[in-house]
Amino acid sequence: MAADFFSPLPVDQGAFDRRKAAHLLRRASFAPHEGNLNAAVEQGLEATVDQLLADNAEQEAAFQQTFDATAGSLLNVADPSQVQAWWIHRMVHTRSPLREKLTLFWHGHFATSVHKVEGGTLMLRQIDTLRGLAWGSFRELVLAMARDPAMLVWLDGESSTREHPNENFARELMELFTCGIGHYQEQDVRAAARAFTGWHREGAEFAFHADDHDFDRKEFLGKSGRFDGGDVIDILMQQPATPRFIAGKLLRFFACPQPSEEAVDAAGRLLDQTQLDIKWFLRSLFLSAYFYSDECYRRRIASPVEFGVGTVRCLGARLPAQELNDHIQAMGQELLAPPNVKGWEGERAWINSSTWPARRAFAETIGGLFSENAFGPHLPLDQIVPPELDDARDVIDRLAEVLLQGDLAAAIRDQVVEFLTNTDEGPNADAFRNDEDFRFTKTRQALALMLSLPEYQCW
């Protein structure tokens, strides 16, 4: 049973330590800043999970106020790059990181691209909808996406009429959004397409055009009736394949990139028991012993967004959102533009001959973020590595704790220590200990080096 597979982590035995707290914050947030990590360990697992699943209404109102004040003056929402930068800004500064992380997940699930939708306005509206419904009823989220103007453009819904029903959305609704391949027939695609006829838009708003809708009887997944799009979605929510398909995707994104069939089966039963409520599913997952097992721990490769936003949050760095967005795109992930209807492939596909150098270039940028200008890009290195640490091994121990919670092999640690003390004339531990400028420069370089380690890419 799902309850057995996802049995709670025995926190009463001190199981929720810094490593497990960091694991939770990497997956359910973007990365653990040391202050957040300390707070998580102190307050315990259940309180931390409930905090992650809580909204910060005050900050959400502040975000909206900032957006309203800057849209049309500082922010051109018709420009996709500015919408991307705005979303990156929210990810970096949000106090509800799990909602933002889920929004990113749903963006890849209901993959819609600005390259066809054109302009950022409709895409911004779609992202706002995904954010607002991110961890509630999956049925409400699917219905909202079926009525979403950007989706209507993306999958040609606005041209679908009773005389010429377009099958694109109906097919992706079943293949990619709900039950998955193998759980429907071509006749079901045709029937669903008829049910969504007349679901159009007027500008940036959904509009139902009754004259274009097919009101006749339809046969869909063994049921018969004068179905419209909402009825089709309701029937899909009742299919046993739907909770398993969605739970499997959530499991791969938040827990394990290659879960066993038994894990997916259990996750599907769990999501079904919650009546497709995403919040309650995730709460059970994050509290489970499975989530903290070796099958899940550091098994995912960080996406460019996770790597970029997570590093900035972890280190408390200050970097313009547009510049961070440029780095993320160079690493292979363009927000608002998934590569196809299936979204991003992820995992090993993130690392190739062009994206790996881009990751290293970003790491070097972070290591070089030192500025006397209070308003410029900045890395608070003295807060990360206290200046009084003048022994190379202590400095690396500190960086390994901040970035990896100590998960660094002794051989790698020794190599980085050697790098810290190396001068043009060879190893010189005294130079590192006694020359503050040399120590400062080498520490920044070591930070960049550690951000480039394969170990740090494992989220």
C-alpha positions in Angstrom: 0.0 0.0 0.0 1.1 3.6 -0.6 1.0 4.3 3.1 3.5 1.5 3.7 5.8 2.6 0.9 5.8 6.2 2.0 6.0 5.5 5.7 7.2 8.6 7.7 10.8 9.2 8.4 11.4 8.3 12.1 12.3 11.8 13.2 12.1 10.9 16.9 15.3 9.0 16.4 17.2 12.2 15.3 17.0 11.1 11.6 16.4 14.7 10.4 19.9 16.0 10.4 21.6 18.7 8.3 22.2 16.5 5.3 18.5 15.5 5.2 17.4 19.0 5.8 19.6 20.2 3.0 18.2 17.5 0.7 14.6 18.6 1.5 15.5 22.3 0.8 17.3 21.4 -2.5 14.3 19.5 -3.8 11.4 21.5 -2.3 13.1 24.8 -2.7 16.1 25.8 -4.9 19.0 25.3 -2.5 19.6 25.7 1.2 21.0 29.0 2.4 22.8 28.3 5.7 20.2 30.4 7.7 17.3 28.4 6.3 19.2 25.1 6.8 19.9 25.9 10.5 16.2 26.9 11.0 15.0 23.7 9.4 17.1 21.5 11.6 16.1 23.4 14.7 12.3 23.3 14.0 12.2 19.7 12.7 10.9 17.9 9.7 7.2 18.3 9.9 7.3 22.0 10.8 9.7 22.7 7.9 7.5 20.8 5.4 4.4 22.7 6.6 6.3 26.0 6.3 7.3 25.1 2.7 3.7 24.4 1.9 2.6 27.7 3.4 2.0 30.9 1.5 3.5 34.3 2.2 0.6 36.6 1.4 2.4 39.7 2.4 5.3 39.0 0.0 2.9 38.0 -2.8 1.2 41.3 -2.4 4.5 43.1 -2.5 5.5 41.2 -5.7 2.2 42.2 -7.3 2.7 45.8 -6.2 6.2 45.9 -7.7 4.9 44.4 -10.9 2.1 46.9 -11.2 4.4 49.8 -10.5 7.0 48.7 -13.1 4.9 47.2 -15.9 4.9 49.6 -18.8 7.7 51.7 -17.5 10.6 49.6 -16.4 9.2 46.2 -17.4 7.8 45.5 -20.9 5.7 42.4 -20.5 5.5 42.0 -24.3 9.2 41.3 -24.3 9.8 37.6 -23.4 13.3 38.2 -22.0 11.9 40.7 -19.5 9.2 38.3 -18.4 11.9 35.6 -18.0 14.0 38.0 -15.9 10.9 38.9 -13.8 10.3 35.2 -13.1 13.9 34.6 -12.2 13.7 37.6 -9.8 10.7 36.0 -8.1 12.5 32.6 -7.8 15.6 34.2 -6.2 13.7 36.3 -3.7 10.5 34.4 -2.9 9.8 33.2 0.6 7.5 30.6 -0.9 10.1 28.7 -2.9 8.1 25.4 -3.2 5.2 27.2 -5.0 7.8 28.7 -7.4 9.5 25.3 -7.8 6.1 23.7 -8.6 5.3 26.4 -11.0 8.5 25.5 -12.9 7.5 21.8 -12.8 4.0 22.6 -14.3 5.6 24.8 -16.9 7.5 21.8 -18.1 4.4 19.6 -17.8 2.0 21.9 -19.7 4.9 22.9 -22.0 3.9 26.0 -23.9 6.4 28.1 -25.9 6.5 31.8 -26.5 8.0 31.1 -29.9 4.6 30.2 -31.2 2.4 32.2 -28.7 4.5 35.3 -29.5 5.0 38.0 -27.0 5.3 37.6 -23.2 1.9 38.8 -22.1 0.0 35.5 -22.6 2.9 33.5 -21.3 3.1 35.7 -18.2 -0.6 35.1 -17.6 -0.1 31.3 -18.0 2.8 31.3 -15.5 0.6 33.3 -13.0 -2.2 30.7 -13.4 0.2 27.8 -12.9 1.6 29.5 -9.7 -1.9 30.2 -8.3 -3.1 26.6 -8.8 0.3 24.9 -8.3 -0.5 22.8 -5.3 -4.2 22.5 -5.2 -6.6 20.3 -7.1 -5.1 18.8 -10.2 -8.5 18.8 -11.9 -8.8 22.6 -11.4 -5.3 23.1 -12.8 -6.1 21.0 -15.9 -9.3 22.9 -16.5 -7.5 26.2 -16.2 -4.9 25.1 -18.7 -7.7 24.0 -21.1 -9.1 27.5 -20.9 -5.7 29.3 -20.9 -5.3 31.7 -23.9 -1.6 30.8 -24.3 -2.5 27.1 -24.4 -5.3 27.8 -26.9 -2.8 29.5 -29.2 -0.1 26.9 -28.6 -2.3 23.9 -29.4 -4.6 25.6 -32.0 -7.7 25.5 -29.8 -8.8 28.9 -31.0 -9.4 27.6 -34.5 -11.3 24.4 -33.4 -14.9 24.4 -34.6 -17.7 21.8 -34.8 -17.1 21.6 -38.6 -13.3 21.3 -38.2 -12.4 20.1 -34.7 -8.7 20.4 -34.1 -7.2 17.3 -32.3 -4.0 18.8 -31.0 -5.0 19.8 -27.5 -7.2 16.7 -27.1 -4.3 14.4 -27.9 -1.8 16.2 -25.7 -4.4 16.4 -22.9 -4.4 12.6 -22.7 -0.9 11.7 -23.9 1.1 14.3 -21.9 -1.2 16.0 -19.4 -3.3 13.3 -17.7 -3.3 9.5 -18.3 -0.4 8.9 -20.7 0.0 6.8 -23.8 -1.7 3.5 -24.0 -4.8 4.5 -22.0 -7.0 5.9 -24.8 -7.9 5.2 -28.5 -7.9 7.4 -31.6 -11.7 7.5 -31.3 -11.3 9.0 -27.8 -9.0 11.8 -29.3 -11.7 12.6 -31.9 -14.5 12.7 -29.3 -12.4 14.9 -27.0 -11.6 17.3 -29.8 -15.3 17.7 -30.5 -15.9 18.3 -26.8 -13.5 21.3 -26.8 -14.8 22.9 -30.0 -15.8 26.5 -29.3 -13.3 26.9 -26.5 -11.6 30.0 -27.9 -10.2 33.3 -26.7 -10.8 37.0 -27.1 -7.5 38.7 -26.6 -6.0 37.6 -23.3 -9.3 36.1 -22.0 -11.0 32.8 -22.5 -14.2 32.9 -24.5 -16.8 30.2 -25.2 -18.2 30.5 -28.7 -21.4 28.4 -28.6 -21.9 28.6 -32.4 -18.6 26.7 -32.9 -19.3 24.1 -30.2 -20.4 20.5 -31.0 -23.4 19.8 -28.7 -24.1 16.3 -30.1 -23.5 13.0 -28.2 -20.0 11.7 -27.9 -18.5 8.4 -26.9 -15.4 8.9 -24.7 -13.5 6.4 -22.7 -16.5 4.1 -22.5 -18.9 6.8 -21.5 -21.6 8.4 -23.6 -23.2 11.9 -23.4 -23.3 15.4 -24.7 -19.9 16.1 -23.3 -18.1 19.4 -23.3 -14.4 20.0 -22.4 -15.1 20.0 -18.6 -16.9 16.7 -18.8 -13.9 15.2 -20.7 -11.5 16.4 -18.0 -13.8 15.0 -15.3 -13.8 11.6 -17.0 -10.0 11.7 -17.3 -9.7 12.4 -13.6 -11.6 9.2 -12.9 -9.2 7.0 -14.9 -6.8 4.9 -12.7 -4.0 5.7 -15.1 -4.1 9.5 -14.4 -3.0 9.6 -10.7 -0.2 7.1 -11.5 1.0 9.1 -14.5 1.0 12.4 -12.6 2.5 10.9 -9.5 5.3 9.3 -11.5 6.2 12.7 -13.0 6.1 14.4 -9.6 8.2 11.6 -8.2 10.9 11.9 -10.9 11.1 15.7 -10.5 11.1 15.9 -6.7 12.4 12.6 -5.4 14.1 10.1 -7.8 14.9 10.4 -11.5 14.4 6.7 -12.1 12.0 5.4 -9.5 11.1 1.7 -9.4 7.8 0.6 -10.7 6.8 -0.3 -7.2 7.5 3.3 -6.1 5.5 4.7 -8.9 2.6 2.4 -8.2 2.6 3.4 -4.5 2.9 7.1 -5.5 -0.1 6.7 -7.8 -2.2 5.1 -5.0 -1.1 7.9 -2.7 -2.2 10.7 -5.2 -5.5 8.8 -5.8 -6.1 8.7 -2.0 -5.6 12.5 -1.8 -8.2 12.9 -4.6 -5.5 14.4 -6.8 -4.6 17.1 -4.3 -1.0 18.0 -5.0 -0.3 19.6 -1.7 -1.2 16.6 0.4 0.7 14.3 -2.0 3.8 16.4 -1.6 3.5 16.6 2.1 3.4 12.8 2.4 6.3 12.5 0.0 8.5 15.0 1.9 7.7 13.4 5.2 8.5 9.9 4.0 11.5 7.7 4.7 11.7 6.9 0.9 12.3 10.6 0.1 15.5 10.6 2.2 16.7 7.1 1.1 19.8 6.4 -1.0 17.5 5.9 -3.9 16.7 9.6 -3.9 19.6 11.4 -2.1 21.7 13.4 -4.6 20.4 11.4 -7.5 19.1 14.2 -9.6 21.1 16.5 -11.9 20.2 20.1 -11.2 18.5 21.8 -14.1 20.0 25.2 -15.2 17.3 27.1 -13.3 17.9 25.0 -10.2 21.7 25.4 -10.5 21.6 29.1 -11.2 18.9 30.3 -8.9 19.9 27.8 -6.2 23.5 28.9 -6.2 22.5 32.6 -5.9 20.1 31.8 -3.0 22.5 29.4 -1.3 25.4 32.0 -1.2 23.3 35.1 -0.8 24.8 36.5 -4.0 23.5 39.5 -5.8 23.3 39.2 -9.6 21.0 41.1 -12.0 18.1 38.8 -13.0 18.6 39.5 -16.7 22.3 38.4 -16.4 21.3 35.3 -14.4 18.7 34.5 -17.0 21.4 34.8 -19.7 23.5 32.3 -17.9 20.6 29.9 -17.5 19.8 30.0 -21.2 23.5 29.4 -22.0 23.3 26.3 -19.8 20.4 25.0 -21.9 17.1 26.1 -20.4 15.1 28.9 -21.8 12.1 29.8 -19.6 8.8 30.3 -21.5 10.3 28.2 -24.4 10.4 24.4 -23.6 11.9 22.6 -26.6 8.7 20.8 -27.5 5.3 19.7 -26.2 7.0 17.1 -23.9 9.0 19.8 -22.1 12.6 19.5 -21.1 14.1 16.0 -21.1 16.2 16.8 -18.1 18.8 14.8 -16.2 21.8 13.7 -18.4 20.5 15.8 -21.2 21.4 18.9 -19.2 25.1 18.1 -19.6 26.8 18.2 -23.0 29.8 19.8 -24.7 28.2 23.3 -24.8 26.2 23.4 -21.5 29.0 22.1 -19.3 31.4 25.0 -20.2 28.4 27.3 -19.6 28.0 25.9 -16.1 31.7 26.5 -15.4 31.4 30.0 -16.8 28.6 30.7 -14.4 30.6 29.3 -11.5 33.5 31.6 -12.4 31.1 34.6 -12.5 29.9 33.8 -9.0 33.4 33.5 -7.7 34.2 36.9 -9.2 31.2 38.7 -7.7 33.2 41.1 -5.6 32.3 44.8 -5.6 32.8 47.7 -3.4 29.7 49.2 -4.9 26.8 48.5 -2.6 24.4 48.4 -5.5 26.4 46.3 -7.9 26.8 42.5 -8.3 28.2 41.1 -5.1 29.1 38.0 -3.2 29.3 38.2 0.6 32.4 36.1 0.8 33.3 37.1 4.4 29.9 35.8 5.5 30.5 32.5 3.7 34.1 32.0 4.8 35.0 34.0 7.9 38.2 36.1 7.3 39.8 34.6 10.4 40.0 31.2 8.7 43.6 31.2 7.5 44.2 27.4 7.2 43.6 26.1 3.7 42.0 22.9 5.0 39.6 24.8 7.3 38.6 27.0 4.4 37.8 24.0 2.2 35.9 22.3 5.1 33.8 25.4 5.4 33.1 25.6 1.7 32.3 21.9 1.6 29.8 22.4 4.5 28.1 25.4 2.9 27.8 23.9 -0.6 27.7 20.1 0.0 27.0 19.6 3.7 30.3 17.8 3.8 29.5 15.4 1.0 33.0 15.7 -0.5 35.4 12.8 -1.0 38.7 13.1 0.9 40.7 12.8 -2.4 38.8 15.7 -3.9 39.1 17.7 -0.7 42.9 17.2 -0.8 43.1 18.4 -4.4 41.2 21.6 -3.7 43.4 22.3 -0.6 46.5 21.9 -2.8 45.0 24.3 -5.3 44.4 26.9 -2.5 48.1 26.9 -1.4 49.6 26.7 -4.9 51.6 29.7 -6.0 53.6 30.4 -9.2 56.6 29.0 -7.3 54.8 25.9 -6.0 52.9 25.0 -2.9 53.1 27.6 -0.1 50.8 27.2 2.9 52.4 30.2 4.6 51.5 32.5 1.7 47.9 31.4 2.0 48.0 31.9 5.8 49.8 35.2 5.9 48.9 37.1 2.7 45.2 38.3 3.0 45.0 39.4 -0.6 46.3 36.1 -1.8 44.0 34.2 0.5 41.0 36.2 -0.6 41.7 35.6 -4.3 42.4 31.9 -3.9 39.3 31.4 -1.8 37.1 33.0 -4.5 38.7 30.8 -7.1 38.3 27.7 -4.9 34.6 28.6 -4.5 34.2 28.7 -8.3 36.1 25.4 -8.6 33.8 23.7 -6.1 30.7 25.0 -7.9 32.0 23.3 -11.0 32.5 19.9 -9.3 30.2 17.1 -10.5 29.3 16.6 -6.9 27.7 20.0 -6.8 25.6 19.3 -9.9 23.9 16.5 -8.0 20.8 18.0 -6.4 
